[in-house]
Structures are given as C-alpha cells and as structure tokens.
C-alpha cells in the first residue's frame, strides 16, 4: 500500500511539473518569427567588435561598447538601464602601435603582439637576438650580463602539426547522447589519468614556467628590450595572447613581454641556434589608463507585471570584456549580442512577463569573473554565510552564454537534476533547430559560476565548439568574420524562450541543496 501511495505522489508531482512547464506555443511562434526572420544580432555584433574595437577591461574600447549597449537598450524601451560600478579593478591598458621585423640576416616582417599590462619599447629599437638555450636556473647563470639591449627568446624544439586538421567542428549525435546520459561524477581525481603521469606533467609545466620567469626576471633587471615567447597551440599565424603584467593601481609596469607567431619564432630560433646572428627592430607603444580604476557592468530590465511575482527576477547575461588581440568576437561579443538580441526579441513580442527580466553584461570576466562575482557579492549574497541573501532568493535563475559563436545544442544542468524535466520540455519546440540535449554535467570558466556558488541556479548553454578552442579563443583571429549568423540567431531565439518561460512559471527554478 505504501508503495502505491508513493507512486501516486510521484505521479502527481510529475504532473505538476509538466502542467506548469507547458510550452506557450504562441509565444514561441513570436520568438521564432522575430529572432529568425527579423534578427538584429549581427548589427549588435558589428557595433561591439568592428566599431568598438578590443574591449579589454578598463580600456576605451570597453567603454565604447558599454555605452553603445546602454544607448541601444534604452532605445529599445528597456528600463533601469545603467552602467553600474562594482568596485575597484585597477589600471586600464591599450595598444597604440606595434611594429616588429627581423633585419638580419635578411628583412622579414614578424607577426607579434605584446601581452597586456606591459610597457612599450620606448621608441624604435634595433637589437640583436639573444637565444637562451637552458632548461634549469643554474645553467641560466652563464647568461648573466648578456641581456642588455637584447631581444630575448628561449630555445624551443616545437614542431608544427602536419597534415589536414580541420578547425571547425560541431557536436555529433553520439557526443550529445553521451552528454545526455552522463551521471554526477564523484569529486576529485584526474578524469582517469594516471596519477604519476599527471604529477610528472604538472612538474614539467612548473619547471618550464619557472625557467621562463627567471629568464624574464634577469632580462628585465639587465635592461633587455623585450622578452618574446610562443604559445604551444599557435599555428598558421594565430597568436594566443593574454596578460603579462599587473593591473593593480599601485604595481609598477612590467617590461615589454610579447608573443610571436610560431612560424616566425622557430625561424629565428633555428638561425640563432646555428650561430647565425639575428637582428631585429621593433616599436611598441602602449598606454595605461588610471583616471578611473572602477569596473562597470551594463544592466537593463523588462519589468514584471504580476503583482505577486514582479519582485522576483530572471537574469540572463554574458561578459562584454575581451582580450586585446582581436576584437573579441567569439569571446564574447557573440554571447553579449545574443543576450541583447534576446531582450530585443522579448520586447518586440509585446508579451508581458510575470517576473522581472534583467540583463547583465559583465566586465573583467577574463581576469577572474570580477564583474559577476562582485555583482553577486554586492547584491545577492550574504558574505558571512557565503550563500544567497533575501535578494538572491528572489532570483529564479541566471542563464549565461560564453562558448563562442556556435548554435545552442542544449543546456548544462550544473548538477541540478530537478531542472531536467523543465528544460527538456522547453527545448521541445527547438528540436528542429538541433537543440535537444540536457546534461547533468557541470561546465566552468564563466559567469554562471558566480551565481551557482551561492546557491542561485546558474546555467550555461551547450554550444557547438566550431573553431573556438582551435582558432579564435584569446587570439588575433577573434574577429567579426568568425561569427556564424544563423547560429547566433538560433541562440537568441532559444534564450528568449527560456527566459520568458522562466518568468511565467508558477514557481522559481528548483535550487540545489547546499553542500
């Protein structure tokens, strides 16, 4: 008898979830019409990339993009549109000029870019290359006194991969099915990797990093012009470049620290290794911005209309900042454009959400989720309990997009199993657009974690990888031309639907238990 009663209770609970999560088909039709046929997503992306330029935190490019977003959201009729300061970040930085060439044994233009928050070259400089060919810090001592006015490179025997290696790919049906069937994994371990092998790999990485840092320290102390390195993932002229100095207001400038294309780097290394003198000339000009050390998020709302639910909030967001090498198209103008477009779709639909819908475009994500973490800290969490406060409890869910230009294929539950039947139902109208996968898996590295860590349901959508990790992520190739318009249209349409259905749901999205 007890088993029968339990079955009845479970069935009734299942019916309750299904009933309140029924898809509003008329709303979906409006979203699809507006999002797929009248899209403005590429216009938004153009303004965030080509028009605004690189959007490094604290740079003029970031503020151009933020002010464009603010003006556009106001034009669409959104409310409470603002640039909200979240606290002190530090110095801004921008690149004003970059010229690098090899001048001997012959002239060759060189593809290289400085790391951010590093100093310039102090004018046009000519110098010999000093190749440091040592793998331990003791042997480095033989180079002491040789770094002054040199361009310093570390020896590398890297080999570029040969053969045809396609950069662009989409998830296969088999991969998505495996994700859908995944179960929560126990904490710890290295994903099945042999512990001894893993420890050796980490030790080698630390040793190489230590030698590199020690060489750079010596070069800086003795007056080298620049230290140049490569990224092991770079090929075919793609430069993976990030930070090389501190952005804290009180910290001194670091020396000029650059990344060179692998092909150019290995050419110079082979020449120097063979004893052929190599000379270079370069001029790099960078500018630090210290007038305003604060960080800002862009916020905007569509106010809720239900007297009982309008004080509750559904949030969607993406980070607006980027690195400096390209124009931050796939990381993350794509996500910001989609989330802005989703708000436009919602507004254009004429529908009146029960809950308030709030957009956030975050800053300083690339330096450690600063924008979203500080927003949660300032507004939504108890800093003592490290958990959501009363305002945080009113957030039904936060939806994030930050994995490139690929279409949405589903959603990560972030181990929130109770949300599975809800999201499964909401994806049904988009099966024809290849979005159907719901996985229990976690995914990391972006702003939904700021919410998830304090118990607010935070989710990231599954996206096709395309060429994100292989070509555009944090590289000079991250430009408008690497955006996929149809994928972004699809993503904005799905996000609009998810956000609207969350706003209309009788109950907030279920929360995970505190661990």
N, C-alpha and C positions, 0 to 999 in steps of 0.2 A: 504493500500500500504506500509506504514511504517513497519507494522508487517511482511509483506512478505520479504521486504528488510533485516530486522533484521534476519529473518530465513535463508535467503541466506548467509548473512555474517557469521552467526554462523556455518552453514554447511560447508562453505569454510574454516573457521578456524579449524573446526573439521577434515576436510580432510587434512589440512596442518599438523596438529599434527600426524595424522595417517600415512601420507606419509613419513615424516622424521623419524618416530619411527618404521618403518618396521623392523622386526627382520631379521638379517643376518643369514639365516639358515645354510649356510656353516660354518660360524664362530662358531655357537652353536654346530654343529657336532664335530668340532675340540676340543672345550672346554670339551664337554662331554666325548669324547674319552680319552683325556689327563687326565681330572680330575677324572673320574670314573674308568678308567682301568689302568692308569699308575701313580696313585697318590703317592706322597711323603709326604703327610700331617702328617702321623703318625711318619715318620722318623724325621720330623721337631719337632713334639711334644715331642718325646723321648729326643732330644737334649735340648729342652727348659725346660724339667721337670727333668727326672732322671739324666741327665748329668750335667745340670746347678745347680739344687737344687732350694731351695726357692729364690725368686727374689725380696726381699724387697728393696725398693728404697735406693740407696747408699750402698748396700751390695756387697760383692764379687760375690754372685750368680747372681745378676742383671747384673754385668759387664761381667760375663762369657756368659750369654745368649745374651747380646747385641753384644759382639764380635763374637760369633758364627753366629748370624744373619747377621752381617756386612760381614764376610768372605763368607758366603753361598750366599748372594745376589750378591756379586762380582763374585763368581764362576759361577753364572747363566748368567752373562753378563749384569747386570743392571748398570746404570750409576749414577754418583753423590752419590755413597754410602758413608755414613758418620755417625759418632756419633756427633751430633750437640748439644753443650751446650745451655741450655735455660735460665740459671741464677742460683743463689744460692738456694739450697734446705736446706742443713743442714747436720746433722750427719747421717752416716750410722750405722747399727747395725746388729749383727748376734749372733745366739745362738751356743755356743760351747759345752755345756754339760747340761743335765737335768736329775736328779735322784730325785724321791720323793717316800717315803714309810711311812706307819703307822707302828710303832714299838710296841705300847701297846694300847689296851690290848692284841694284838697279831700282828704278822707281816702280812702286806698286801701291795703288790705293788700298787702304786697310779698313775693313769693317770692324769697328769697335765702339763701345759706348761706356760711359762711366757708371759706376754704381751710385745710388742716390746718397745724399748727405755726405758727399766727399768734395774736397776742394778742387779747384781748377788747376791749370798748368802754369798760370801766371805769365800769359803771353805765348807767342810762338816759340817752341823749344826744339833744338836739334840735339840728338844724343845717340850714343852707342847702346846697343842691347847688351845687357849682362844676363847670361843664361846661368841659372843656379841649378846645378845637377847633383843634388844631395838628398838623401831620404831620412837623415836624422840630424838633430840640432847640434850635436857635437861636431859633425863634419861641416856644418854651416860656418863655423868659426874661421875657416880658411878664406871666406869672402869678406871678412871684416875689413873695412877701409876701402872697399872697391865700389860702393854703391852710389857715391856722389855723382849727381847729374847723369844718372843712367836710367834706361828703361829696363825694368827687371821682369824677367819671365822665369818660371820654374820649368825644368825639363819635363816633358810628357812623351810617353810612347803610345799614346792613344791611337786607336785605329778606327776610321770611319766604317760603319757597316756597309757592306757591298750588296748588290742585288736590289731588286724592287721591293720596297717596304711601304705599302700604302699607309698614308697618314690618317685618312678619313675612314671611320667605320661606325656602324650602327649596331645596337644590341641585336643578337639573333633571338629567335623564338626560344631556343634551348636555354640561352643565358637568362632570359626573363623568367622562364618556367622554374629554373633553379632558384632564382631570387624569390619567387612567389612561395616556394616550398621550404624556404630557409626557416630554421628554428633559432631561438635565442641561444647564443653561444656563451659558455662559461667564461668568466673573466680570466685574464692572464694568458700566458703562453705566447708563442710567436707564430700562430697560424700553422702549426705542424712543422715549422722549420726546426732543424736540429739545433739544440741549444749551443753546442760547441761551435758549430758553423756560424751561428748568429753572433756569438760573442767575438769570434775572430773577425767577422765583417765589421762590427762596431769598433773594435780595437784598431783595425786598419784605417777606418774613416777618421777616428780621433787622431791617430798618428799623422796622417796626411794633413789634417786640418791644423794640427799643432805646428808642423814644419812650415806650412804656408803662412800661418800667423806670425811665427818667429821671424821668417824671412821678411815679411812685410814690416815688422817692427824694426828690424835692423835697417831696412831700406829707408824707412821714414826718418829714423834717427840720423842717418848719414847724408840725407839730402837727395835721395833719388827723386826723379821727376814723376814717375808713376810705377805702380805695380800692376801687371796685367796677367789675367788668368783666362781659363776657358771653363765652360760647363760641359760635363760629360755627355749631356743629352743634346747639345747643339750640333747641327749639321746643316748643310745646304744654305749657309748664310743666316741661319736662325740663331739669335743671341738670347740666352736665358739670363736676365739681369735683374737683380733686386737691390737690397740695401748693402751699403759698405761703410756707413758711419752712423753716429748717434744723432737723433733728432731732439734730444733734451736741450732745453734752452741754455743750460749752464755748461754743456760739454763743448770742448774745442773741436774744430774742424779736423777731419781725418785727411790724410794725404790722398792724392788722386789715385783712385782704385778703379781699374777698368776690366771689362770682359771683351775678348776678341773672338771673332768667328773662328771655329775650329780649323777650318782650312787655312786661313791666314796664319794662325798661331803655329800650326805644325810646319808650315813652310819656313817660318823664321827659326823654329827650334832645330830643324834639320840643317839649315845653313850654319847656325851658331855651333851646333854640335860637331860639324865638320871643320870647324876652325875658320870659317869664312866670316870676316867682320860684317856685322849688320848694323846699319844706321837707320834711325827713324826721325821724323819730325811730327810734332803734334801741337795742337792748340785746342784746349778745352776751357770753356768758360761756364761757370755755374753760379747761381745766385741763391743765397739763403734769405728767407723771409721771416722776420722776427717782430713785425708790427702787431700781429695778432696771433697769439700762441694757442688760442682755443680751438677745439674741434666742434663741428656743427653737423647735425642731422637735418634732413628735409622731412617735414611731417605734413600730412593733409588728411582730411576726413570727409566721409559721407555720413551725415548724422542719421542715427537710428530713429525710427518713427513709432515703435511700440512703447507705450507708457511704462510697461513692466520690464522691457528688455533694452531700452535705448541706452542705458548706462553701462551695459555690457559691450565688449569690443571684440571685433575680429580684426586681426592685423595681418598685413602682407608686406613684404619688403625684400630689398636686395641692397648690396653695397654699391655706392656710387663712386668711390675712390678707385684708383688703379695704380699700377706702376708707371714708369715714365718712358718706357722704351717704344711702345706703340701708342695707340690711342685707347687702349683698354676696352676694345670692342666686345670680345667674348668674355672678358673678365674685368668689369662686369656690367658694361653698358647693355649687354644682352638682357641680363636679369632686371636691371633698372628700367629699361624700355618696356619689357613685358609687364612689369608691375604697374608702371604708369599707364600703359595701354589698358590693362585690366580695369583700372579705376575709370578710365575714359569710357570703356565699354559699359561698365555698371551705370555710370552717369547718363550715357546716351540711351540706355534701355528704358529709362523712365520709371523703373521699378523702385519701390520704397523699402529698403531693408529694415527689418525689425531692430537689429542691433546696429551700433555704430561700426563703420568700416574705416580703419585707419591705415594709411600707407606710411611707410618709413623707408627713406633712402639713407643708408648708413655711411658714415665716414670712418676712415682708419681701420677698416676691416683687415687690410693687408698687413698691418703692424700688430695684429692680435685681437681683432673683433672689438676694438675700443668703442666705436660708436654704439653698437648694440649692447655691449656689456654695461656701458655707463648709462644708457637709457634704462635698462632693466634695474640697475642699481639705484638710479635717481628716482624712479617712478614705481617700479613694480615688485620690489623685493625688500625683505627685512634683512639688513646687513648683519644682524646678530645671528639670526636663525638660518641665514643663507637659504631662504625659501620665499615663495611669493607672499606678498602682503595683501591687504584688502583690495587694493587697486589691481594687483596681479591676479587675484582670484576672479576678477571680472573679465579677464581676457579669456575668450573661448578657445582661441588657437592662434598661432602665428605660422604663416606659410612663407617659405623662402625659395628664391631661385638664384643659383650661383654655380652652375656647372657648364657654362658655355652656351653655344647657340643651338644645341640640339633640341629636338622636339621632346615634349614630355611623354614618357612611356609608362608612368605610374607614379607611385609615391612611397617613400620610406616611412614606416610606422615609428621608427625610433624606439622600438620595443614596446609600443603602446598597442597591445593586441586588441583592446576594447574598441579601437577606432577602425579595425579591419572591415567589419560589415558596413560601416558608414561609408568609408571611402570606396569600397568595392561597388556599392550602389551608385555613388556619384560619378564613377568612371564609366558606367554602362553607356551613357549617351555618346561617349567618345571612343568606343571600341573601333569604329570605322576610321578614326584618326590615329590608330595604333597605340592608344593609351589604355591599358587594362591591368597593369601589374601592381599588386600591393605586396610589399615585402616587410617582414618584421625587422629587417636589418637596420642597423644604425648607419648613418653616414656623418662625416665630420668636416672640420675645417672651415665652417662658415657660420653665419649669424643665427641660425635656428638654435645653435647650442647655447647661446646666451639665455634663451627662454627655457629650454629643456632642463638646464642645470638647476633652475629654481622651481621646477615642477609645473611650469606653464607648457601645455602641449605645443611643441615646436616641430615643424616638419619641413623637409626638403623634398622636392620632386625628383624622380628618376628622369634623367635626360640621356639621349643618345650621346656618346662621347665625341663623335665626329673626329676632329683633329685637335681637340682641346689640349690634351696632355702631350701630344707629339709635336705640335707646331705653334700653338698660339698662347698657351698659359704662361704669363710673365715673360713674353718675348717681344721682339721688334716686329713680329708678324701679326700681332694682335690689333688688327685694323678692321675698318668697316667692311672691306671686301671679303672678310672671312665670316661674315654673318649669313645665316640662311633664312631668308624672309619667310618662307612658308612654315618653317619650324617655329619661328617666333610668333607668327600669327596663331598657330595652333596652341602654343603655350599660353598666350594671353587669354585666349578663349576659355581654356580649361581652368586657369587660375580664377577668372571672373566667376565661373560657375561654382567652383569650390568655395570661394569667399562668400558668395551670395547664399548658397545653401547652408553654410555655417551660420550666417546671420539670421536665417529663417528658422533654424532648428529649435524645437521646444526647449531642449537642454543644451548646455555647453558641451563641447567635445570632451569625452571622458579623460580623466587625468590618471597618470601612473601613480602607484603608491610610492611614498618616499622611502628610499633605500637607506 
